[in-house]
Amino acid sequence: YPMELQDGRLIANQVSNLPTFVYAHVPPFQQGSRACLVQVHRCGIDPNDGTANVWLMPVAFVKMERVWERADQAGLRYAQCVRLSSSACRELQREETNRHVQRRFRRRRRNRNDAGRQYMPCSIM
């Protein structure tokens, strides 16, 4: 994309088709895994070190049918995906919610001391 769109401004108003890619947010990145199709809406690239701050907008949940890596791309992987149905997306969201609740429960159990008191994380305003 043009250099003038790499300064953090909103890209959506500047181009007709947004940069779109597969974001594999739940490992592993392999055939049969689920991922999210995302579009880049903003991109700010630091001229000193080349790092980027991006705003990603989820477009769809997908299942990766084929995954490959080109030898000349330094670890960049490609995937051929199939969009998940509405019911599969709802099931995926339920699974993610359950995983989140289970992680919080395990974390709370680790925060109990020998007397059985529970210490809850809190923020001070």
KEPAFI-164425 format. One record per residue (C-alpha): residue number from 0; x, y, z; residue in one letter. Coordinates in Angstrom, 1 decimal. Example, Ala and Ser with C-alpha at 12.3 -4.5 7.8 and 13.67 -1.06 7.14 Angstrom:
<pts>
> nuba, u, v, w, vexnu
> 0, 12.3, -4.5, 7.8, A $
> 1, 13.7, -1.1, 7.1, S $
</pts>
This chain:
<pts>
> nuba, u, v, w, vexnu
> 0, 0.0, 0.0, 0.0, Y $
> 1, 1.1, 3.6, -0.6, P $
> 2, 3.4, 5.2, 2.0, M $
> 3, 0.9, 7.9, 2.7, E $
> 4, -1.4, 5.2, 4.2, L $
> 5, 1.2, 3.9, 6.6, Q $
> 6, 1.0, 6.9, 9.0, D $
> 7, -1.9, 5.6, 11.1, G $
> 8, -4.7, 7.4, 9.3, R $
> 9, -8.0, 5.5, 8.5, L $
> 10, -7.4, 3.4, 5.4, I $
> 11, -11.1, 2.5, 4.8, A $
> 12, -11.8, 5.9, 3.4, N $
> 13, -8.8, 5.9, 1.1, Q $
> 14, -8.9, 2.6, -0.8, V $
> 15, -11.7, 0.4, -2.4, S $
> 16, -10.4, -2.9, -1.1, N $
> 17, -8.8, -3.2, 2.4, L $
> 18, -5.8, -5.4, 3.1, P $
> 19, -7.3, -8.7, 4.3, T $
> 20, -5.5, -11.7, 5.8, F $
> 21, -6.0, -14.7, 8.0, V $
> 22, -5.3, -14.1, 11.7, Y $
> 23, -4.7, -17.4, 13.5, A $
> 24, -5.4, -16.3, 17.0, H $
> 25, -5.7, -19.8, 18.5, V $
> 26, -2.7, -22.1, 17.9, P $
> 27, -1.7, -24.2, 16.0, P $
> 28, -1.5, -22.7, 12.6, F $
> 29, -2.2, -25.9, 10.6, Q $
> 30, -4.8, -27.6, 8.4, Q $
> 31, -8.1, -28.0, 10.1, G $
> 32, -7.5, -25.2, 12.6, S $
> 33, -9.9, -22.3, 13.0, R $
> 34, -8.9, -18.7, 12.4, A $
> 35, -10.4, -15.2, 11.8, C $
> 36, -10.4, -13.3, 8.5, L $
> 37, -9.5, -9.7, 9.3, V $
> 38, -9.1, -6.4, 7.4, Q $
> 39, -6.6, -3.7, 8.2, V $
> 40, -8.4, -0.4, 8.9, H $
> 41, -5.4, 1.6, 10.2, R $
> 42, -1.7, 1.0, 10.0, C $
> 43, 1.0, 3.1, 11.6, G $
> 44, 4.6, 2.1, 10.8, I $
> 45, 7.4, 3.4, 13.0, D $
> 46, 10.1, 4.8, 10.6, P $
> 47, 12.8, 4.0, 13.1, N $
> 48, 12.4, 0.3, 13.7, D $
> 49, 9.7, -0.8, 11.2, G $
> 50, 7.2, -2.0, 13.9, T $
> 51, 3.5, -1.4, 13.1, A $
> 52, 0.4, -0.6, 15.1, N $
> 53, -2.7, -1.8, 13.3, V $
> 54, -6.4, -1.7, 13.8, W $
> 55, -7.9, -5.0, 12.7, L $
> 56, -11.6, -5.6, 11.9, M $
> 57, -12.8, -9.2, 12.1, P $
> 58, -14.7, -10.2, 8.9, V $
> 59, -15.4, -13.9, 9.4, A $
> 60, -14.4, -17.0, 11.2, F $
> 61, -12.8, -19.6, 8.9, V $
> 62, -11.4, -23.1, 8.9, K $
> 63, -8.0, -23.5, 7.3, M $
> 64, -8.2, -26.3, 4.6, E $
> 65, -4.6, -25.9, 3.3, R $
> 66, -1.6, -24.2, 4.9, V $
> 67, 1.8, -23.7, 3.3, W $
> 68, 5.0, -21.7, 3.6, E $
> 69, 7.0, -20.4, 0.7, R $
> 70, 10.8, -20.8, 1.2, A $
> 71, 11.6, -17.2, 0.2, D $
> 72, 9.1, -15.6, 2.6, Q $
> 73, 11.0, -15.9, 6.0, A $
> 74, 8.3, -17.8, 7.9, G $
> 75, 5.2, -16.1, 6.3, L $
> 76, 2.5, -18.7, 6.0, R $
> 77, -0.4, -18.8, 3.5, Y $
> 78, -3.7, -20.5, 4.0, A $
> 79, -6.7, -21.5, 1.9, Q $
> 80, -9.8, -21.2, 4.0, C $
> 81, -13.5, -21.9, 4.1, V $
> 82, -15.9, -19.6, 5.8, R $
> 83, -17.7, -21.1, 8.8, L $
> 84, -21.5, -21.2, 8.9, S $
> 85, -23.5, -19.0, 11.3, S $
> 86, -24.1, -22.0, 13.6, S $
> 87, -20.4, -22.9, 13.6, A $
> 88, -19.5, -19.3, 14.5, C $
> 89, -22.0, -19.4, 17.4, R $
> 90, -20.4, -22.7, 18.6, E $
> 91, -16.9, -21.2, 18.4, L $
> 92, -18.0, -18.2, 20.4, Q $
> 93, -19.5, -20.5, 23.1, R $
> 94, -16.2, -22.5, 23.2, E $
> 95, -14.1, -19.3, 23.5, E $
> 96, -16.4, -18.0, 26.3, T $
> 97, -16.2, -21.3, 28.2, N $
> 98, -12.4, -21.3, 27.8, R $
> 99, -12.2, -17.8, 29.2, H $
> 100, -14.4, -18.7, 32.2, V $
> 101, -12.3, -21.8, 33.0, Q $
> 102, -9.1, -19.8, 32.9, R $
> 103, -10.6, -17.2, 35.3, R $
> 104, -11.7, -20.0, 37.6, F $
> 105, -8.3, -21.7, 37.6, R $
> 106, -6.6, -18.3, 38.3, R $
> 107, -9.0, -17.6, 41.2, R $
> 108, -8.3, -21.1, 42.7, R $
> 109, -4.5, -20.4, 42.5, R $
> 110, -5.1, -17.1, 44.4, N $
> 111, -6.5, -18.9, 47.5, R $
> 112, -4.2, -19.1, 50.5, N $
> 113, -4.0, -22.0, 53.0, D $
> 114, -6.9, -20.8, 55.1, A $
> 115, -9.2, -21.0, 52.1, G $
> 116, -9.7, -17.2, 51.7, R $
> 117, -10.0, -16.0, 48.2, Q $
> 118, -8.1, -12.9, 47.0, Y $
> 119, -9.7, -11.2, 44.1, M $
> 120, -7.8, -8.9, 41.7, P $
> 121, -9.0, -5.4, 41.9, C $
> 122, -8.1, -2.0, 40.6, S $
> 123, -7.7, 1.2, 42.7, I $
> 124, -9.2, 4.4, 41.3, M $
</pts>
